[in-house]
Amino acid sequence: MVSYSGRGVHGQVVHTLGARIVGGGIGEGEILDIGALGAELDVSLTVMREALKVLAGKGLTDARQKRGTFVRERAHWNLLDADVIRWRMETGDGTQLLHDLADVRSIIEPAAAHRAALHRTDADLTVLDAALDAMGQAQVDSAAAAEADAAFHRALLAATGNELLQRMDMLLEPGLRERDRMVHSHHLADDPVPSHRAVLDAIRDQDPARAELAMLNLLAKALADLERLAAPKAATRS
């Protein structure tokens, strides 16, 4: 999934407009005045048109003869796109996103851990070990910790030996990265290594029931981490 964040002026326009749409600042069905938006953002019509092509590719906008360029209904948005996920996190929709992600993970990852324990290879264990080592070394670097965490879960899916399950990383990873960046950067976050090690040890021992249970425990901990981080924010609002 291509992310356009930080890609010069073009990327900034994509980010600004995308965040406004996802955050509700520009409503579904609203016609976009490309000239006015270009003037506001101080960019050319060429840059605006290129940015809108990117947003159209993410399902956020479309153009029709006699109607112009408009914001599409949410049902058409690519909610799995890395930028759309990031904009949801930035514009106040992150809590629902992360709970939806937790639900999806609870369906996919315990079964993946069970299958990985049955089908893993020595090469799979090497990749999982490396990801776990990187996780342990990245405790003070939230970006590196998020990368290591994503690498572990990607390797877990690969260890199932099922190509379709392996591609589930396209579904899980963008949201998982955003979730991990938030959790690992917070001083209240627990050490993620022990829960991941329990999954890996069960996979190494080729114990599918234990691997599935360890993953369920990991996911329960992940949800508890989110709720613990959300508690201070709720207290501040009240």
C-alpha positions in Angstrom: 0.0 0.0 0.0 1.5 3.3 -1.1 1.5 6.1 1.5 1.9 9.7 0.3 2.6 11.2 3.6 5.7 13.5 3.5 6.1 13.4 -0.3 6.7 17.1 -0.9 4.0 19.6 -1.8 2.0 16.9 -3.6 2.0 14.7 -0.6 1.0 17.6 1.7 -2.0 18.4 -0.4 -3.1 14.7 -0.5 -2.7 14.6 3.3 -4.6 17.9 3.9 -7.5 17.0 1.7 -7.6 13.4 2.7 -7.6 14.2 6.4 -10.4 16.8 5.9 -12.6 14.2 4.1 -12.0 11.4 6.5 -12.5 13.7 9.5 -15.7 15.1 8.1 -14.5 18.6 7.3 -15.6 18.0 3.7 -18.8 16.0 3.8 -19.9 13.0 1.7 -21.4 14.1 -1.6 -19.9 17.6 -1.3 -18.7 19.2 -4.6 -15.0 20.3 -4.4 -14.2 23.7 -5.7 -10.7 22.8 -7.1 -9.8 26.4 -7.9 -10.7 27.6 -4.4 -8.9 24.8 -2.7 -5.8 25.3 -4.8 -5.8 29.0 -3.9 -6.3 28.2 -0.2 -3.4 25.7 -0.2 -1.3 27.9 -2.5 -0.7 25.2 -5.1 -1.4 25.0 -8.9 -4.3 23.3 -10.5 -1.9 20.6 -11.8 -0.9 19.7 -8.2 -4.6 19.7 -7.2 -5.6 17.4 -10.0 -2.7 15.0 -9.3 -3.7 15.0 -5.6 -7.3 14.3 -6.4 -6.2 11.3 -8.6 -4.5 9.9 -5.5 -7.6 10.4 -3.4 -9.8 8.9 -6.1 -7.6 5.8 -6.0 -8.3 5.5 -2.3 -12.0 5.7 -3.0 -12.5 9.1 -1.4 -13.3 11.2 -4.4 -14.7 10.8 -7.9 -15.5 13.1 -10.9 -18.5 13.1 -13.2 -19.3 15.2 -16.2 -21.8 18.0 -15.3 -21.4 17.2 -11.6 -17.7 17.9 -11.1 -15.4 16.4 -8.5 -17.1 15.3 -5.3 -16.5 13.3 -2.1 -17.8 9.7 -2.4 -19.9 8.0 0.3 -17.9 6.2 3.0 -19.0 2.8 1.7 -16.7 3.4 -1.2 -13.6 4.4 0.8 -10.7 2.0 1.0 -10.6 1.7 4.8 -7.6 -0.6 4.5 -5.5 2.0 2.9 -2.5 3.1 5.1 -3.2 6.8 4.6 -6.9 6.5 5.3 -6.1 4.6 8.5 -3.6 7.3 9.5 -6.2 10.0 8.8 -8.7 8.2 10.9 -6.3 8.1 13.7 -5.4 11.8 13.4 -9.0 13.0 13.1 -10.7 11.4 16.1 -11.9 8.1 14.6 -9.0 6.1 16.0 -10.8 4.5 18.9 -13.4 2.8 16.7 -10.7 1.8 14.2 -8.5 0.1 16.8 -11.5 -1.8 18.3 -12.5 -3.0 14.8 -8.9 -4.0 14.3 -8.9 -5.9 17.6 -12.0 -7.8 16.4 -10.5 -8.7 13.1 -7.2 -9.9 14.7 -9.2 -12.1 17.2 -10.7 -13.9 14.2 -7.5 -14.3 12.2 -4.4 -14.5 14.4 -5.3 -17.3 16.9 -6.1 -19.6 14.0 -2.9 -18.5 12.2 -0.9 -19.3 15.3 -2.5 -22.7 15.5 -1.7 -23.4 11.9 1.8 -22.0 12.1 2.6 -24.5 14.9 1.7 -27.3 12.5 3.4 -26.0 9.4 6.3 -23.8 10.5 9.8 -24.4 9.1 13.2 -23.7 10.5 13.4 -20.7 8.2 10.1 -19.4 9.6 11.5 -19.8 13.2 14.6 -17.8 12.2 12.5 -14.9 10.9 10.3 -15.0 14.0 13.4 -15.1 16.3 14.9 -12.1 14.5 11.7 -10.1 14.8 11.4 -10.9 18.5 15.1 -9.9 19.1 14.4 -6.6 17.2 11.4 -6.0 19.4 13.4 -6.4 22.5 16.1 -4.0 21.3 13.6 -1.3 20.2 12.0 -0.6 23.5 13.0 3.1 23.5 12.3 3.7 19.8 8.5 3.6 19.1 8.9 3.5 15.3 11.4 0.6 15.5 9.2 -1.2 18.0 6.2 -0.9 15.7 8.3 -2.2 12.7 9.6 -5.2 14.7 6.0 -5.9 15.9 4.7 -5.8 12.4 7.5 -8.0 11.2 6.7 -10.6 13.9 3.0 -10.8 12.9 3.9 -10.9 9.2 6.3 -13.8 9.8 3.6 -15.6 11.8 1.2 -15.4 8.9 3.9 -16.6 6.6 4.6 -19.6 8.9 1.1 -20.9 8.3 2.3 -22.1 4.8 -1.0 -20.7 3.4 -0.5 -18.0 0.7 -3.9 -16.5 1.3 -3.4 -16.2 5.0 0.0 -14.8 4.4 -1.6 -11.9 2.4 -3.7 -11.1 5.4 -0.8 -8.8 6.3 -2.3 -6.4 3.8 -5.5 -6.3 5.9 -3.9 -6.2 9.3 -0.5 -4.4 9.0 -1.5 -0.8 8.3 -3.8 -0.6 11.3 -1.4 -2.6 13.4 1.5 -0.2 12.7 -0.6 2.8 13.8 -1.7 1.0 16.9 1.8 0.0 17.8 3.2 3.5 17.2 0.7 4.8 19.7 1.1 2.1 22.3 4.9 1.8 22.1 5.4 5.5 22.4 3.5 5.7 25.7 5.2 5.4 29.1 2.3 3.2 30.4 2.9 0.5 27.7 4.0 -2.9 29.0 6.9 -4.9 27.6 5.5 -6.7 24.5 8.3 -9.3 24.3 7.0 -11.9 26.9 3.6 -12.3 25.2 5.1 -12.6 21.8 7.7 -15.0 23.1 5.0 -17.3 24.5 3.5 -17.5 21.0 6.8 -18.2 19.4 7.8 -20.9 22.0 4.5 -22.8 21.3 5.1 -22.5 17.5 8.6 -23.8 18.0 7.4 -26.7 20.1 4.7 -27.5 17.4 2.0 -27.2 20.0 -1.0 -25.8 18.1 -3.4 -25.6 21.0 -0.8 -23.7 23.2 0.0 -21.4 20.3 -3.6 -20.5 19.8 -4.1 -19.8 23.5 -0.9 -17.8 23.7 -2.1 -15.6 20.8 -5.5 -15.1 22.5 -3.6 -14.0 25.6 -1.5 -11.7 23.5 -4.5 -10.1 21.9 -6.2 -9.7 25.3 -3.1 -7.9 26.5 -3.1 -5.7 23.4 -6.7 -4.7 24.1 -6.0 -4.0 27.8 -3.0 -1.8 26.7 -5.4 0.3 24.5 -7.9 0.6 27.3 -5.3 1.6 29.8 -4.0 4.3 27.4 -7.5 5.6 26.7 -8.4 5.9 30.4 -6.3 9.1 31.1 -7.8 10.7 28.0 -11.3 9.9 29.2 -10.6 11.2 32.7 -9.2 14.5 31.2 -12.4 15.0 29.1 -14.6 14.4 32.2 
